[in-house]
């Protein structure tokens, strides 16, 4: 066989899969091939298939991603153009088609170490008298790329409906609905004996190969009866009918029937077969989606984990994601939603630069969607544009599309400060600081002195009460003491230093400095939501309606729920877990 007839099919199995799964996919692909092909295991577990181009008219020398699955991509390389073309004229410069040869070693960096990887021959094919044809292999997979490069590019989107080699590397069975439709369309054809390429004419052998691939015996028998009844056979085809039937039985492939109809009963193919192929594709896609939803276990939002939307945006921009599941798993580290009183409420993890810690922000759907739309997904080694069915217009794939597709993985029943129910979002996830095994009392003594001598004014009972109040709050997150501490004294004695320490200990769940009474009791009070500690510090406009405000403050100190009002968002009821210290210089603080 001459070099210009040598063809290589490159199966690039995605490297993110476990080795055992890669080996299984590769073996399934090998099992789907005719015996007389050259097989080379690539450096990362993929497969090079050497075969005979045998006059197959490929669109170009390098045909990348002729088929794409969730597990692997298929490329086809062959010599269609020997010399480079410049300004429409052929030059004397030879076009180079580079493929790593069998039993070749390459070196690359992996985990900061140089490793040697090999391309290993799987079978002994170098001495084979002839190789199987590319057409035989692609027909079995129902892949047809024998066309101009222009047509190849235009038909790329529709081609995904026809490919019948699945993610596991096995060939799909044809269902009865499609099989019956194919049999019904095999009428008024001119059937020849010599097996020419299907795009040129219909051969008796290809008809039998297709019919013997149908698993439903009744439909298959109907198709056999229709061959002579509804079609015109050439004299040689009629003469060799029995031999063609015997040969076809040895090479069953139902999908070849769809190719016959595409070239020789075009209207029927467009009106009947193509919609059925699309229907089957969508059904398999939906089935796969259901399986993923059933098996994908979402992560929990961990406020100790520093991962944020910014990190996800960088990963997406750098093409670090290989599939949708990886994106979903990262999104579940950041985002959940639950039913509100009037619409869904979203909780999204973010970084609070003031507290230097991760926190949960409550937002509405539109706000969250705007954030997710800014994360454009660039899959590793994949095209990622979506196309609308009617206009075929490309639009970038974003994290918003992925979120909506897998929305059930983000749903919660509700939100509480602390809950043992895994279906309820728990706001409290531990403190910013870890508990120490040993206590350095000398380090704490200055703070104790501040409390005793200044805050408690030397009163031992007050000192003990304050320590117990702080300790009880820290030891019982999510519970209310239902008693507020009022610190009254002149400016500069250390009241804020005292409260700042407590606020830092409860960082993430504290409001260290509320100075406006409206933020606490007014129309927009979302600042106090899910806060276990708050400091009311020399509040402005407190005296404007002192009696009414005092009543509201009493309610906030003692009630177990609170109505949250947030600008441009619906009102909602939240747990009231707040413990309060009121700092003032006023003579009449309450």
VENHU-V653823 format. One record per backbone hydrogen bond with DSSP energy under -1.0 kcal/mol. CO is the residue of the C=O (numbers start at 1). NH is the residue of the N-H. If there is no record, write none. Layout:
# VENHU-V653823
co=CO nh=NH
co=CO nh=NH
This chain:
# VENHU-V653823
co=2 nh=5
co=3 nh=6
co=5 nh=53
co=7 nh=51
co=8 nh=77
co=9 nh=49
co=10 nh=75
co=11 nh=47
co=12 nh=73
co=14 nh=17
co=18 nh=22
co=19 nh=23
co=20 nh=24
co=21 nh=25
co=22 nh=26
co=23 nh=27
co=24 nh=28
co=25 nh=29
co=26 nh=30
co=27 nh=31
co=28 nh=32
co=30 nh=33
co=35 nh=37
co=36 nh=132
co=38 nh=50
co=39 nh=122
co=40 nh=48
co=41 nh=120
co=42 nh=45
co=46 nh=42
co=47 nh=11
co=48 nh=40
co=49 nh=9
co=50 nh=38
co=51 nh=7
co=52 nh=134
co=53 nh=56
co=56 nh=58
co=61 nh=78
co=63 nh=76
co=67 nh=74
co=71 nh=14
co=72 nh=69
co=73 nh=12
co=74 nh=66
co=74 nh=67
co=75 nh=10
co=76 nh=63
co=77 nh=8
co=78 nh=80
co=82 nh=95
co=84 nh=91
co=86 nh=89
co=89 nh=86
co=93 nh=84
co=104 nh=119
co=106 nh=117
co=108 nh=115
co=113 nh=110
co=115 nh=108
co=117 nh=106
co=119 nh=103
co=120 nh=41
co=123 nh=125
co=125 nh=128
co=132 nh=52
co=133 nh=137
co=134 nh=138
co=135 nh=139
co=136 nh=140
co=137 nh=141
co=138 nh=143
co=141 nh=164
co=145 nh=147
co=148 nh=152
co=149 nh=153
co=150 nh=154
co=151 nh=155
co=155 nh=159
co=158 nh=161
co=159 nh=163
co=164 nh=172
co=166 nh=169
co=170 nh=166
co=175 nh=179
co=176 nh=180
co=177 nh=181
co=178 nh=182
co=179 nh=183
co=180 nh=184
co=181 nh=185
co=185 nh=187
co=189 nh=232
co=191 nh=234
co=192 nh=204
co=194 nh=196
co=197 nh=200
co=197 nh=201
co=202 nh=192
co=203 nh=207
co=204 nh=208
co=205 nh=209
co=206 nh=210
co=207 nh=211
co=208 nh=212
co=209 nh=253
co=211 nh=214
co=216 nh=220
co=217 nh=221
co=218 nh=222
co=219 nh=223
co=220 nh=224
co=221 nh=225
co=222 nh=226
co=225 nh=229
co=226 nh=230
co=230 nh=188
co=232 nh=191
co=234 nh=238
co=235 nh=239
co=236 nh=240
co=240 nh=244
co=241 nh=245
co=242 nh=246
co=243 nh=247
co=244 nh=248
co=245 nh=249
co=253 nh=256
co=254 nh=257
co=255 nh=259
co=256 nh=260
co=257 nh=261
co=258 nh=262
co=259 nh=263
co=260 nh=264
co=261 nh=265
co=265 nh=269
co=266 nh=270
co=267 nh=271
co=268 nh=272
co=268 nh=273
co=269 nh=274
co=272 nh=276
co=273 nh=277
co=274 nh=278
co=275 nh=279
co=276 nh=280
co=277 nh=281
co=278 nh=282
co=279 nh=283
co=280 nh=284
co=281 nh=285
co=282 nh=286
co=283 nh=287
co=284 nh=288
co=285 nh=289
co=286 nh=290
co=287 nh=291
co=288 nh=292
co=289 nh=293
co=290 nh=294
co=291 nh=295
co=292 nh=296
co=302 nh=305
co=308 nh=312
co=309 nh=313
co=310 nh=314
co=311 nh=315
co=312 nh=316
co=313 nh=317
co=314 nh=318
co=315 nh=320
co=316 nh=319
co=321 nh=380
co=323 nh=327
co=324 nh=328
co=325 nh=329
co=326 nh=330
co=327 nh=331
co=328 nh=332
co=330 nh=333
co=331 nh=334
co=331 nh=335
co=334 nh=349
co=336 nh=347
co=337 nh=412
co=338 nh=345
co=345 nh=338
co=346 nh=363
co=347 nh=336
co=348 nh=361
co=350 nh=359
co=352 nh=356
co=352 nh=357
co=357 nh=352
co=359 nh=350
co=361 nh=348
co=363 nh=346
co=364 nh=368
co=365 nh=369
co=366 nh=370
co=367 nh=371
co=368 nh=372
co=369 nh=373
co=372 nh=375
co=372 nh=399
co=374 nh=376
co=375 nh=399
co=379 nh=382
co=386 nh=395
co=388 nh=392
co=393 nh=388
co=395 nh=386
co=397 nh=377
co=398 nh=402
co=399 nh=403
co=400 nh=404
co=401 nh=405
co=402 nh=406
co=406 nh=409
co=407 nh=410
co=410 nh=337
co=414 nh=425
co=416 nh=427
co=417 nh=428
co=421 nh=424
co=423 nh=413
co=425 nh=416
co=439 nh=441
co=440 nh=444
co=441 nh=445
co=444 nh=448
co=445 nh=449
co=446 nh=450
co=447 nh=451
co=448 nh=452
co=449 nh=453
co=450 nh=454
co=450 nh=455
co=451 nh=456
co=452 nh=458
co=456 nh=459
co=459 nh=463
co=460 nh=464
co=461 nh=465
co=462 nh=466
co=463 nh=467
co=464 nh=468
co=465 nh=469
co=466 nh=470
co=467 nh=471
co=468 nh=472
co=469 nh=473
co=470 nh=474
co=471 nh=475
co=472 nh=476
co=476 nh=479
co=485 nh=582
co=487 nh=584
co=494 nh=498
co=495 nh=499
co=496 nh=500
co=497 nh=501
co=498 nh=502
co=499 nh=503
co=500 nh=504
co=501 nh=505
co=502 nh=506
co=504 nh=507
co=506 nh=509
co=509 nh=532
co=509 nh=533
co=511 nh=535
co=514 nh=537
co=515 nh=540
co=516 nh=519
co=517 nh=521
co=518 nh=522
co=525 nh=528
co=526 nh=529
co=528 nh=531
co=532 nh=579
co=533 nh=511
co=534 nh=581
co=535 nh=514
co=536 nh=583
co=540 nh=517
co=545 nh=549
co=546 nh=550
co=547 nh=551
co=548 nh=552
co=549 nh=553
co=550 nh=554
co=551 nh=555
co=552 nh=556
co=553 nh=557
co=554 nh=558
co=555 nh=559
co=560 nh=576
co=562 nh=574
co=564 nh=572
co=565 nh=525
co=566 nh=569
co=572 nh=564
co=574 nh=562
co=579 nh=534
co=580 nh=485
co=581 nh=536
co=582 nh=487
co=583 nh=538
co=584 nh=489
